[in-house]
Amino acid sequence: MLRFASVLVAALLMATGASADVKSGKIKIGVLADMASVYSVGTGEGSVEAVKMAVEKMGGMAAGVPIEVISADHQNKADVAVSVASRWFDEEGVDVIAEIGSTTVAFALLDVVKQKNKVMLLGATGSANFTGADCDPDHVAHWVYDSYQLGASIGVAIPELGKKWFLLNADYSFGKAMEAGVKGALEKYGATVVASVFHPLGTQDYSSYILQAKELNPDVIAMNNGGDDTANAVKSAREFGLDAKIVGFGFDTPAVIKALTLETAHDVYYVTAWLRRDDPETNAFVDEFMKRRDMVPSAFHVGDYSAVLHYLRAVDAVKTTDPKTVMAKMREMPINDVFALNGVLRPDGRMVHDVALMQIKKPSESTGPWDLAKLVAAQKGDDVFRPMSEGGCPYVK
């Protein structure tokens, strides 16, 4: 009797899978990220874990077939990423790539995703061009944040921060996009840029940049970089006694703040794409993630969870992994999870959600090891993400 029941269940699953138009008999997700370099703490293995949690939330199934997660390190190298993605698509049946991070890597993957007719869910990828001139909403969703939004979020705080800005930018596509986004916001609010300099990815010694800033005596230094680069730049600013307010864009990851310590990072402003709620669902998610990774999740970890969960819910609804069909359903469905409430995936591929301006606490203000920052201002997504009419996405009429 037990054998008959098992055979019957297997037959039903096979029938459901066939009707679901998931030809391989499974849905396969590839998490491609920086696993060991400057951005690995905020993405890396934590992103893999978050995606697995999204799969578990679905009960391990969507459209009647099982879900499998694989992962790889792109090493922040475009050629490595393209090689991995091509193998995944051609030989391993991957349907969707999640996270990515590096803007340079994501741009290199864009053509591959289009040619292979697959889906890419961008997490810690910064350039707003993915929902602008380079948009492809049939294959790409930009989920967590972008350079335009970061600039707009900081622009709102200019009256509080000051009018003279020094920009310290990572010397690759993300840093250049961030420079453009912040400059645009500063101009809009009447602030000026006294200097804008670029540093290589993975710089260890920031002394020359900080001393240059010190000579110009700005009100604010904006660190348009991320991960270890932001942490090292802030550390250098403290060591050389830079008398300016600091805006750091690499603190969406609580573990980065904790490692830097509140003694060094206190009073730094940053924008977070994840405005954490104090509710049972969110707290349960954070507790479970901490059990697995021994750290509070970054905004990117939670964003990767949200993006993959929404993708799987759409696949489950339309019973196919065809990208155009799935992405259309993703745009139709509201996004309500631990990352966002009433989030919307727009026709240009931008997922719009609320964000927040934060300030890192002084040691005397902290009540525990992960009590690291305080809310300065919550910001509505519609107020800070670029309007579709200004993005230039050719898919938007």
Secondary structure, 3 states (H helix, E strand, C coil): CHHHHHHHHHHHHHHHHHHCCCCCCCEEEEEEECCCCCCCCCCHHHHHHHHHHHHHHCCCEECCEEEEEEEEECCCCHHHHHHHHHHHHHHCCCCEEEECCCHHHHHHHHHHHHHHCCEEEECCCCCHHHHCCCCCCCCEEECCCCHHHHHHHHHCCHHHHCCEEEEEEECCHHHHHHHHHHHHHHHHCCCEEEEEEEECCCCCCCHHHHHHHHHHCCCEEEEECCHHHHHHHHHHHHHCCCCCEEEECCCCCHHHHHHHCHHHHCCCEEEECCCCCCCHHHHHHHHHHHHHHCCCCCHHHHHHHHHHHHHHHHHHHHCCCCHHHHHHHHHHCCECCCCCCCEEECCCCEEECCEEEEEECCHHHCCCCCCCEEEEEEECHHHHCCCHHHHCCCCCC
